[in-house]
Amino acid sequence: MGATALLGSGLTAAAHAADGATPTGIVLGVGAKETQRVVSWYTSAGTAQVVQVAPTSKIKKGRFPKNSVTFPATVAANTVNGGYNGHATLDSLKEHTAYSYRVGTEGGWSRTYSFKTQDFKGDFDFLFYGDPQIGSSGDVAKDGAGWQDTLNVSLAANPRAELLVSGGDQVETANTETQWDAFLAPDKLRQYPWAATIGNHDVGGKAYEQHFWTPNTDRSAPYYNGDAAIRSGGDYWYKYKGVLFIDLNSNAYAAGSDAAHIGYVTDVVKKHGADAKYTVLVYHHSIYSPASHANDGDNRLRRQDFPTAFSNLGVDLVLQGHDHSYSRSYEIKNGKKANPSEKPGAAKVAQGPGGVIYVTANSASGSKYYNLTAPDTTKDPNYGPDPLNPKSHWANSVENQEHVRTYVKVEVRGDKLVVENLRSGTCAAPNAAVELGQESWCGPNSGASAAQPVGSTVDKVTILPYRGNDHGHGNGHDNGHGNGHDYRADVSTPTLDESAWLQ
């Protein structure tokens, strides 16, 4: 079966129209399941465009086979800088397959990029990145260099990582496209799927939403606040190899939004959590911040609103950003330390019913760091010192800031999660905040010790999940929130079944 049969005559004609469209800003995104990826891009023309896909083994001398499958794109006006933006969902991918793809039309194709699928069941690793926030140092080029280096280092060390998960704040200023250009410059973002998260620096404009199209997204008002003409956001979910990922727009928190987020998570867990090995939440604002945002008013509110609900729903792991420092919580149940005797920095944690681990990622680019703060009960009497380590907040087993770039690796195994924070840089360039003198020290122990090598471990913990009868998966109540609109429902979707390829 060739592309003509898959797409029909109208789309085939569009796919071969020489309109000279120029695609830019291409990024590979996560799909709703293992067999999908989403490709998003900017384009100079509003004409019909596609993503053309073929197994890499079928590409000969850079040419796609005549029967390559094409996936039709949704193309809309770009409200940020003129032109247009497009996205398309690649569906029916096969496991253990290298695919090549390009974006546009005949006469206006992008470069060719490739990605590889792995097993669709079983163990896998994913990488979590905090706040690249390109432009926050004041030097976009230096910030972009640090971001690119972290991607290169992390994926050289973990080439079989299957997802790149965002902690939010891709850029400093929502609609500044030079910052987006630097963020999207690394080709790794066209080779591995990026699971986007919206941060507070990504709101106030449409660029975030135009650059990233996310699956199963609900853009109802509580998750998508602000002026409809300039807002980005929404809550979304996807499932990958037995892990239910739920991504929240934590920028929406006032006027009942926290309750709405809880309702969203409850509904998704009720509908899709029963067969999930793990439930992982991702959002930007770290409720157990160890640094500058520790006692922000919105965080104090989330610390009241979220933890008990997450415990009741059987959440295993929460991944956060915003605070440009690293922390790993103790096992938290209903907003309290579940096991008072759990030691700081424990290398292994066995979760009981309702136990949740919260992780905050440090800067992945080196564009900005926040120093750790001492617990301050005058600002929040419920967020005081840890009796076992009074310099840290009671919720956190580990708090770390060295002013070096890091990323978080998560190993998903059938009987455990392994979370590891790894250094992707040293005090040397690229490390914009240090290079520019915005930080006066660098290295462990507030700079008293020499910087540790790239690839060394800051923190590592093995989490043994609770698997009793009251683990919470699927136990949520129906709060009336749906799981988003099917944005592809009006498009007949081709497949990448092996029968589509002529030998």
N, C-alpha and C positions, 0 to 999 in steps of 0.2 A: 504494500500500500504506500503510495507516494504522497507528497504534500498536497497535490491537487485533490485527491480523494479525501484527505483528512480535513482540508479547510474549505472546500467548495470553491466555485468559480470566482465569486466576488472577492474573497480574501486572497485568492491566488493572484488575481489581477493586481490587487493593491501591492502584493509582495514583490511584484516585478516592475512597479512603476519607478522610473528613474527621476526622482524628485530632488535629489541632491541634499537631503536632510543630513545634518551633521550631529551624530550622537556624542554626548560628553557625560562625564560624571557617572559612568556605569558602575553599579554596585550589585553584588549578588546577595540576596536576602534569604532568610529562612522561610520555608513554606509551612503549611498547616500540618504536614506529616513528612515522614522520611522520603517519600517518593516525589516530593515537590521542592522547587526552589522558586524564588521570585527575583526577577531582574528589573531594576529601576534605572532610569537615566533621564538626562535632559536632551532636548533636540531642538534644532533650529526651524523645523517645519511641523505643521499640524496635520500632516497627511497620515494615512494609514501606515503603520509600521509593525514590524514583527521581531521576534527573537528566533533566529534560525539555529537549529541544534542538530548535531550528529555525533555518534560515537567518535572519539578521537582517532580510533583505528581506521575509520573510513575517510579521514581527511588525507588527501593525496596532493603533495606539493602545494599545500595551503588552500586547496580548493575543496569546497563542500560538495558532497555527492548530490546529483540532481534530485534525488528523492528525499533530501533532508526535510525533517519535520519543522514547520514554522508555527509559532504560537502568537496569536494576534495580541497586540498591545492596546491598552486603554491610553489614549493620548489626550491631554488636557492643556489648557492655557497655563503658562507659567506666570504666576502672579508676582514673582519676586523680581525677575530681571528681563521679562519679555520672553518670547519663544514659547516652548512647550515642555512638558515633562511626560514621560511614559512609563508604564510598567506592564509586565506580563508574567503570568504564572506558568512555569514549566511543570508538567504533570507526567505521571506514569514513568518516572525514572526507574531504572533497574539498579539493583545493588551490584557492587564490585565492577563498576563501569566508569571509565573516563569519558567525559563529554566535552566537546568543544562547542562554543556558541559565539554568535555575533548579533549585533543589534542594528536595525534600520530597514533599508529596502535596497533593491538593485540600484546601483548608482550612488548609494549613500550608506555603505556598510561601515560599521565600526571595525576596530581591530578584532581579531579572534582571541578569545580567552577560554580557559579550560578549568574544569573542576572534576573531582572524582568522588563517586559514592562508595560507601563501604557496606558492611553487613547492615541489614535493616532490623536485626534483633541482637540482643546481648549487650556486652560491655562497650563503653565508649568513653572518650575524654572530651571535655569542652574547656574553652579558655574564657575567662571573664576579665574585662578591662574597665578600669575606672577613669572617668573624666579626662579624655584627651584635651578637651577645651582649647582647641587650636585658636591662638590669638590672645590668650589670657596673659601671657608674659609681655605682650607688646611687640613680639617678634614672631610673625607667622611662620617664617622660614625655619627658625630654630625649633619652634613647637612642632612643625610638621616633620622635621628631621628626627626628633625624639620619638614621635608617634610611629614613623616608619621603622625606626630601629627596634622598637618594642615588638612590632608585628614580625619583623624579620627574625629577631632573637627567639621569640616565643614559638614561632612555627618551625624554625630550624630545629629547636629542641623537641617539638611535638608535632611532627609533620602529619600524623594521623589524627590530629584533633578534628572533630567533626562539626563543631559550631564555635563561632566567635560571638560571645554574649556581651552586650553593651551595658555599662552602668549609667549611661546618660552623659549629657554635656559633651556632645561631639565637637561643638565650636563655642567660642566666646559670645558671639553675637548672632542671633537667630538668622538674619537675612543677609549676612555678609558673605558673599559667594567666594571671595578670595580665601576665606577661612575654610569653607566647604571644599574648595579645590584642593587645599593642602591636606585636609582630612581624607579625602577620597583618592589622593594621589597613589598610595601603595597598591600595586596590582594584587596583593594578597586579598584585598576586599572584593576582587572579582574571581577569586579562586576558592574562597571559603565563605560559607553563608554567614552574614552579619545579622544578628538578632538585635534590632535597634531598641533602645530605651530613650524616652524623652526626658531631658533634664531641664532645670530652670533656665539655663542659657540657650536652650533650643526652642523655648516658647516665645511668643510675641511675633511670630511670622509663620509663613507657609513653607519655608525651605525644608524643614525637617520632614514634613509629610510628603513633599514633592520628591525628596531624595530617597525616602524609604516607604515602600508599601508593605504593610504588615498583615498577616493572615488573621481571620476571625476577629476583626477589630470592631468594637462597639464605640461609636462616637456620640453616644447619648450625652446630653448636657453635663451630667455630674462627672463624666470622665474626660470632658472635652470643653473646658470652660473658656469664656472670653468671646470676643467679637468673631463671628463666623467668617468674616472676610480675611482675618489674619491668624486664626488659631490653628494649632496643630495638637495632636494628642490622641486620646482614646485608650482604652484597655484592650488587650488582646491575649490570645492563648494559642499554643500549638503543642503537639505531642511528638516526642522524638524518642524512639527506642525505649518505650516504657516510662519515660519521664514526662510528666505534665508540667510544662512551663506556663506560668501566668505572669504577664507583664502589665504593670499598672502605671498610669500617669499620675504620679504623686504630686505634680504641680496643682492638681485639682484636689483641694482638701477642705475648703471652707463650705459653708451652707449645705452641710449634709453629705459632702462628697466622700468622706471617710466611710460613712455607713453604706454609701452606694458601692464603693470599692469592695467592701466586705460582702455585700450582696452579690456582686459580680463573681468574686472568688468562690463564694458558696455555691452559686449556680453552676459554675464551670466544674468545680469538684464533684458536685452531685451528678452531673451529666457525664463527666469524662474521667473521674478519678478512681472509679472502682477497679479498673484494670491497670492503674498506674503503679509502678514500683516505687516511685518517689514523686512528690510534689515540690516544685521549686518556684518561689516567687521572686520576681525581679522588679525593682523600682529604684528611683534615683535617690530620694532623701533618706539618709541613714538614721533610723530612729534611735540607735545606740551609738551615735556619733561620739568619737573620743576627742575631737579637735574643735575647730572654731564654731561648728554648727551644733555643738552638743546641747545647748540650751535655747536654741531658736524656738520661738513660740509655736511654729507649725510642727516642729519635731516633738515638743512637749505634748502637743495635742495627739499626734500619731502614737506616741508611747502609751497614751491612755486608750486609744481607739483600736489599735491593731492586735496586740500580742495575744489576748485571750481568744479572739476569733481565730487567729492563725493556729493556736494550739488545738482548739476544738475541731478545726478542719483537717488536722493531720498533716500540716505543712512540715516538711523535713528541713528545708534550707531556704534562707532568704538572702539574696544578693543585692547590695546597695552601693551607691556611690556618694557623690556630693561633698564629702568631707576631706578629700585629697590626703588621706592617711589610711593606714591599714588597721583593721580590728577584726577580731573573731570573738564572738560572745561565748559565754558558758551556755549550757543547755538551759533554755528559758521556757518556762511553762506558765501560762496565764500572767505574763508580765513579771514573773519572779524567777530567781535562780532555782532550778528544779532540784538540784542536789547540792546542799550547802557545803559538802566536803569536796566537791570537784575542785581540783587544784589549778592554779593559773598555768597556762601553757600546756595542759595535759595533752599527750600525744594520741590518746584514744578516749572517745566519749561514747558510752552506751546510752542511747536515748530511751527514756521511758515514755509512756503514753502522753501525748501533748507536748513533748520536748521539741524545741525548735532551735537551730543554730543560725545566728545572724552574722553575715560577713560584710565588711565595708572595704572596698577596693581603693588603693592609693592611686595617685596619678600615673597613667600609662605613658604620658608624653613628656613629663618633666616641666610642663608649662606653669604649674602652680602647685605649691604644697601648703598645707596648714599644719602648724605645730600642735602637738598634743596639749590638752588643757587639763588642769587639775579639777577634780570633782568640786562643784560649787553648789552647795545645798541652799544658798541664799537665792539662787536663780531657779532651782528646781529641787525641792526637798526630797523628791522621790528618785533623784539620780545622783546619789552620794557616792562615797568611796567604797571600794571593795575591802571588806574586812581582812582578806588574805593578802591584799596588795593595795594599800591605801592610796598610792599614786594613780591608780586606775579607777575608772567608774565601775560600780558594782556589777554591771551586766557583762563586762568584758574580761575574758580569759587572757587575751593578748591585745595590746595596743602598741603600734609601732610607727615611727617616722624617722627616716634616715636622709630624706631629701634626695633619694635616688628612685628612678623609675622601677615599678614592679607590675606584675600581672598575677592573676589567680588561675591555677589549674585545678579542675575538678575531675576526678576519676569516678565514673559511675560503674559500680560493680553490683552483682546480684545481691550481695550480702553487706555492702558498705558503700559509703561515699568517702573519698579521700580529697581533702581540700588543702592546697599548698600555695602559699604566697612566695613568688620567686622574683629575684632581682633581674631586671632586664637591662640595667645600666649601672654605672658607677658614678662617682663625683665628676668624672670627665664628660666632655661633650659627646653626644648631644644631651644636654640637661639644662634647658633654657633658664629656669629660675635660679640655678646656681651660677651658670655662665654670666648672667646679667647682674649678679650681685644682689639679687632679691632675697637670697638666703645667705646668712653669714657663716654657716657651718654645714658640713656634710659628712655623713658616715654614722655608724652605730654609736650609741651612748652620747647622743647630741654632738657628734663629731670627735669625741675623745678617742675613738677607735678608727682604724683605717677602714675605708670602704671595702666591702666584701666583693668577690668576683661576680661577673655576670653569670647567671644560672644558679647561683647559690640560694639556699632556702632561708626565708625569713621565719616562716611558720608552717607547720604541717600537722594536720589532725586527721585521724581515721574516725569516721562517724558510723557507729553501728545502729541502724534504725530500729525503732520499735515495730514489731510485727504482730502485736496482740490483736484481739478481736475488736478493741475499741480504738484502733488507730485512726479513726476519723475519715479515711478516704471514702467518699460517697455518702457521708452522713449529714451533709449540709441540708438546710431547709430551702425550699424554693422561695426566693425573695422576688420573683417576678422579672428578673433581668435575663434577657436572652443572651446568646453568645455571639451576637454580632450579625451583620448582614453578609451574605455571600456575594462579594463584589464581582465574581465571575459568573454569576448565575445566568446572565443574558448572553454569554458567549459559548458557542460549542467548542469544547476543549479537545484538541488533538491528543494523541497518546504517543509515548515512546516505546511501545511494545516492539519486541524484536521483529515482528512481522512487518514493521514499517520499513525495514532496511532491505533493499534489494542486494543480493549477493553479487 
